[in-house]
């Protein structure tokens, strides 16, 4: 299952994302930007026709697992099974292996493991797996800021715009911007990555944050970075915000940037 999802995620974008790319390509008014958006669409079509990855950076495998508390896992260790699936998917699926076993010694593991695994225990008797391969052209442009509790809505907007502006063309825009607000240092970063796995057509259920998503998207697209950094109206395809309760003394904000190939696929077993 995991092996299949790794391959599919790298070869097929979510329908909502391809739809948004189509919409933005049609709405783009600057000739160069419109041409680049056309190239992006052609690349997506070519990957489908030739059954090849959409991007040569097939990413580090990030797995979100929601395990029902009534599930009984037998025959081995759950995380070992996930990593075996990732290894199978990346080797047999002929995907690029980009993981090194040590951050400083830089020896490639040759099978893209270990995956980054986030597991939650939930009610029920099913397992929900989301596989989200993450390339590092965009990951390297992500950041966390620990704002003071004196900061407000405007402060959050400034922080997000600062991070996106600094990223510029590096994350292969148009990008999807995942924003995590609240929690602590590590939770807000996790929220921002979870935000990238939300359908780009679904806004935050809280009207306050829905409006904030829409305002941030408009402001980001006014930066003029444009497709691949060559200018235009389409710097971001969507802004998704996820939030959590936080401490009275802080306001953590994390921005996880996804390129136009923001990949994720979900399966329930």
Helices and strands as residue ranges (DSSP letters): H 2-11, H 15-27, H 31-50, E 60-68, H 78-92, E 116-122, E 127-134, H 136-139, E 143-147, H 153-167, E 175-183, H 185-196, H 207-221, G 227-229, E 236-246, E 251-258, E 265-268
